[in-house]
Amino acid sequence: MPTPRPSLNPAAMPTTQSPTQPLITSKPTPPGGTTAPSPTQLLSAKPTTLPSPRTSSPIDSPPANSVAAAVEAVLEANKDDIDNKILLSQEPSMQWVPSTIYRYKDLLDGLRVMYNNGVANKYFFLGEDTPNGHLYGLVNIAAFLAQSMKETIQYNACDENSWDRINGKYPLSNSCGQLGQSYQDYKCSESDSYMECEVNKDMEITATTNAKWYGAPAPLFCGPKTKYPFTGIWDYIKECNKPWAMPPEFCTVYPGQKAGGFDNSSPFPNSAGRTDVEGCCFWGRGVIQTTVSCCFVAHLSWMFCYSAHIHSYRSFYPAP
């Protein structure tokens, strides 16, 4: 079996709750001299009136100014190297290959959303309108990619991996939290409480990514106690590829599985004592692995989706 993942797996949880926050700044004062509302002001109270959204997708919009154009020109000139030399993940064989999840086109799309539209009056800083001022933006992007590489890109992960072993075993209830945490119990501050994601005990979700070493745990999942009264462990040494058996057995839990399987013969607690996965749908997601019910993802959901739904204005990401 390959060497186990390190005890402080960066793909599981960042060292700080919001590592990207320093990379996003308030939009500079407009040329007319009117100071835009601060992010704190916009996030501190439920909005009563909201501005009309852009009529075109920020992804399709060309660079809005000379600084953005200069940054994008450098990125475009180096897009092949970004895809094939920077956005790399490590295979179980220890070979470095281009990530199948994180690609240059998606990076550019995300940047355009964040410097064109922003979120809650926060924008990705692309530099200054001075000679070589765009270099500050390129350094900002490099810092963001460095943090992202540490968290997820090197693991080709979008969802948090199950990596917290208890007495040498991987609890299925790691979905609820690892290192003794309970993700669903972290709450927003009072001023941000209206943006908090409610815990839905009936929700069922299965992660889309997981580790791929021999016998690696399956993707994290959550579901109600009515369906999963208790949860056990992922048995990473179980042999699942037995085509000669009667009946035949195969490794079908996730693509590329070589060994391992679920063992729900008895309850087994995670590091916080949970033996179920009810309401445990808040594991780390995305390139920075944000977790908990009040995180940057919750703020994004509110600003991009839910607030548009309840205030009846057009959104690029409408609520269902």
C-alpha positions in Angstrom: 0.0 0.0 0.0 1.4 3.5 -0.8 2.5 5.8 1.9 -0.6 7.2 3.8 -1.5 10.8 3.2 0.1 13.3 5.6 -1.7 13.9 8.8 -2.3 17.5 7.9 -3.6 16.9 4.4 -3.9 20.3 2.7 -6.7 19.0 0.5 -8.8 18.4 3.6 -8.8 21.8 5.2 -6.9 25.0 4.9 -4.8 26.3 7.8 -7.0 29.4 8.0 -10.7 29.7 7.5 -10.4 32.2 4.6 -6.9 32.0 3.0 -7.9 33.9 -0.1 -9.3 36.9 1.7 -6.1 39.1 1.4 -6.1 38.5 -2.3 -9.4 40.2 -2.8 -9.7 43.9 -2.3 -12.5 46.5 -2.3 -12.9 48.1 -5.6 -10.9 51.3 -6.0 -12.6 54.6 -5.6 -14.4 55.4 -8.9 -13.0 58.3 -11.0 -15.9 60.5 -10.0 -14.7 60.5 -6.4 -17.6 58.6 -4.9 -16.5 56.0 -2.4 -18.1 52.6 -2.9 -19.8 50.9 0.1 -17.4 48.8 2.1 -17.7 45.0 2.1 -18.6 45.2 5.8 -21.5 47.5 5.1 -22.8 45.3 2.3 -22.6 42.1 4.3 -23.8 43.5 7.7 -27.5 43.9 6.9 -30.0 42.3 4.6 -30.2 44.5 1.4 -33.4 46.3 0.7 -32.7 47.5 -2.8 -30.2 45.9 -5.1 -28.5 47.2 -8.3 -29.4 45.8 -11.7 -27.0 43.0 -12.8 -24.9 43.1 -15.9 -26.8 42.1 -19.0 -24.0 40.0 -20.4 -22.0 37.2 -18.8 -18.8 38.4 -17.1 -17.0 35.4 -18.5 -17.7 36.6 -22.1 -16.8 40.2 -21.4 -13.5 41.5 -22.8 -11.0 43.1 -20.4 -12.6 46.2 -19.0 -9.5 48.4 -18.8 -5.8 48.5 -19.8 -4.7 46.8 -16.6 -7.0 43.8 -17.1 -5.9 43.7 -20.8 -2.2 43.6 -19.8 -2.8 40.8 -17.3 -4.8 38.7 -19.7 -2.2 39.2 -22.4 0.5 37.7 -20.2 -1.8 34.8 -19.2 -2.8 34.1 -22.8 0.8 34.1 -23.9 1.6 31.5 -21.3 -1.6 29.5 -21.2 0.0 26.3 -22.4 2.7 26.4 -19.7 0.0 27.2 -17.1 -1.9 24.1 -18.2 1.1 21.8 -18.6 3.7 23.1 -16.1 1.8 24.8 -13.3 -1.7 23.2 -12.9 -0.2 19.7 -12.2 -1.4 16.9 -9.9 0.5 13.9 -8.5 -0.6 10.4 -9.5 -0.5 7.5 -7.0 2.6 6.5 -9.0 4.2 9.8 -7.8 4.3 11.1 -11.4 3.2 14.7 -12.0 0.6 15.2 -14.8 -1.7 18.0 -15.9 -4.7 18.2 -13.6 -8.0 17.0 -15.1 -10.0 19.4 -12.9 -8.1 22.7 -12.8 -7.4 24.1 -16.2 -6.4 27.5 -17.6 -9.7 28.3 -19.3 -11.6 27.8 -16.0 -9.0 30.0 -14.2 -9.6 32.8 -16.7 -13.3 32.5 -16.4 -13.2 32.7 -12.6 -10.9 35.7 -12.8 -13.2 37.6 -15.2 -16.2 37.0 -12.9 -14.2 38.3 -9.9 -12.7 41.4 -11.5 -15.7 42.3 -13.7 -18.6 41.7 -11.3 -17.0 40.8 -8.0 -18.9 39.6 -4.9 -20.3 42.0 -2.3 -18.2 44.8 -3.7 -15.0 42.7 -3.4 -13.0 42.3 -6.5 -9.8 40.4 -7.5 -7.0 42.9 -7.5 -5.3 42.9 -11.0 -2.9 45.7 -10.4 -2.6 49.5 -10.9 -3.0 51.8 -13.9 0.7 52.7 -13.8 3.7 51.6 -15.9 4.1 47.9 -15.1 1.3 48.2 -12.6 -0.2 45.0 -14.0 2.7 43.1 -12.4 1.0 43.4 -9.0 -2.0 41.6 -10.4 0.2 38.8 -11.8 1.9 38.4 -8.4 -1.6 38.3 -6.8 -2.6 35.5 -9.2 0.7 33.7 -8.5 0.0 33.8 -4.8 -3.6 32.5 -5.3 -2.3 29.7 -7.4 0.4 28.8 -4.8 -2.3 28.6 -2.1 -4.5 26.6 -4.4 -1.7 24.2 -5.3 -1.1 23.6 -1.6 -4.8 22.9 -1.0 -6.2 20.9 -3.9 -4.5 21.1 -7.3 -1.7 18.8 -6.4 -4.3 16.2 -5.3 -6.6 16.8 -8.3 -9.3 17.2 -5.7 -12.4 19.4 -5.6 -14.0 17.8 -2.6 -12.3 17.2 0.7 -10.7 13.7 1.0 -11.3 11.4 3.9 -7.9 11.3 5.5 -8.4 11.5 9.3 -7.6 8.0 10.6 -8.9 6.9 14.0 -7.0 3.9 15.4 -5.8 3.2 11.9 -9.3 3.3 10.4 -11.2 5.7 8.2 -14.6 6.6 9.7 -17.4 7.2 7.1 -18.5 10.0 9.4 -15.5 12.0 8.5 -18.0 13.8 6.3 -19.2 15.5 9.5 -15.7 16.9 10.2 -12.1 15.9 10.6 -9.6 16.7 13.3 -12.3 16.8 15.9 -14.4 19.4 14.1 -18.2 19.5 13.4 -18.5 21.5 10.2 -22.3 21.9 10.4 -22.1 23.5 13.8 -19.9 26.5 12.8 -22.2 29.6 12.8 -22.1 33.0 11.2 -21.6 36.1 13.2 -24.8 37.8 14.2 -24.5 40.4 11.4 -24.0 37.7 8.7 -26.5 35.2 10.1 -29.0 35.7 7.3 -26.5 34.3 4.8 -25.9 31.1 6.8 -26.8 27.8 5.1 -29.4 25.9 7.0 -28.7 22.4 7.9 -31.0 20.1 6.1 -31.1 16.7 7.8 -32.7 15.0 4.8 -30.1 16.2 2.3 -28.2 13.5 0.5 -25.0 14.4 -1.4 -22.0 12.4 -2.5 -18.7 14.2 -3.2 -17.4 14.2 -6.8 -13.7 13.6 -6.1 -11.6 11.5 -3.7 -8.0 10.2 -3.3 -6.9 7.6 -5.8 -4.2 5.6 -4.0 -4.6 1.9 -3.7 -7.6 1.3 -1.4 -8.2 5.0 -0.9 -11.5 5.9 0.9 -14.6 6.6 -1.1 -15.9 10.1 -1.7 -17.5 11.7 1.4 -21.3 11.5 1.6 -24.1 12.6 3.8 -27.7 11.4 4.3 -30.5 11.1 6.9 -30.5 8.6 9.8 -33.6 7.1 8.3 -31.4 5.8 5.5 -28.1 5.5 7.4 -29.0 4.7 11.0 -25.3 4.5 11.7 -22.0 4.5 9.8 -18.9 2.3 10.1 -15.6 2.6 8.3 -13.9 2.4 4.9 -11.9 -0.8 4.9 -8.9 0.2 2.8 -7.3 -3.3 2.8 -10.4 -5.1 1.6 -10.0 -7.0 -1.7 -12.8 -6.0 -4.0 -11.6 -7.3 -7.4 -12.6 -10.9 -7.4 -14.1 -11.9 -10.8 -13.5 -15.6 -9.9 -15.7 -15.4 -6.8 -19.2 -16.8 -6.7 -20.9 -14.4 -7.2 -18.1 -12.3 -8.8 -17.0 -9.2 -6.9 -15.7 -5.9 -8.5 -14.5 -2.5 -7.4 -17.4 -0.3 -8.3 -17.7 2.3 -5.5 -15.7 4.9 -7.5 -13.9 5.1 -10.9 -10.3 3.8 -10.7 -10.9 1.9 -7.4 -8.3 -0.8 -6.9 -9.2 -2.0 -3.4 -11.2 -1.2 -0.3 -14.9 -1.1 0.6 -17.6 -0.1 3.0 -17.9 -1.8 6.4 -21.0 -0.9 8.2 -21.1 -4.0 10.4 -21.0 -1.7 13.5 -20.9 2.0 14.3 -17.5 3.7 14.3 -17.1 7.3 15.5 -15.0 10.0 13.8 -12.7 12.2 15.9 -15.6 14.2 17.2 -17.7 11.1 18.1 -20.2 11.1 15.3 -21.4 7.7 14.1 -23.9 9.0 11.4 -23.8 11.4 8.5 -27.1 13.3 9.0 -26.7 16.9 8.0 -23.0 16.3 7.4 -22.9 17.9 4.0 -20.4 20.8 4.7 -17.1 19.2 4.0 -14.4 21.3 2.2 -15.1 22.1 -1.5 -13.4 24.0 -4.2 -9.9 25.1 -4.9 -9.5 26.5 -1.4 -11.5 23.8 0.4 -14.0 26.1 2.2 -16.1 24.3 4.8 -18.9 24.9 7.3 -22.4 26.4 7.0 -21.1 30.0 7.2 -18.2 30.2 4.8 -17.3 32.2 1.7 -19.4 29.7 -0.3 -22.4 30.6 1.8 -21.7 34.3 1.0 -21.3 33.5 -2.7 -24.6 31.6 -2.7 -26.4 34.5 -1.1 -24.9 37.2 -3.3 -25.1 35.3 -6.6 -28.2 33.3 -6.2 -30.5 33.4 -3.2 -30.7 37.2 -2.7 -31.6 37.6 -6.4 -34.4 35.0 -5.9 -36.0 36.7 -2.9 -35.6 40.2 -4.3 -36.8 39.3 -7.8 -33.9 40.5 -9.9 -31.9 38.7 -12.6 -29.0 36.5 -11.5 -26.3 34.7 -13.5 -26.8 31.8 -11.1 -30.6 31.7 -10.4 -32.0 29.8 -7.4 -34.0 26.7 -8.3 
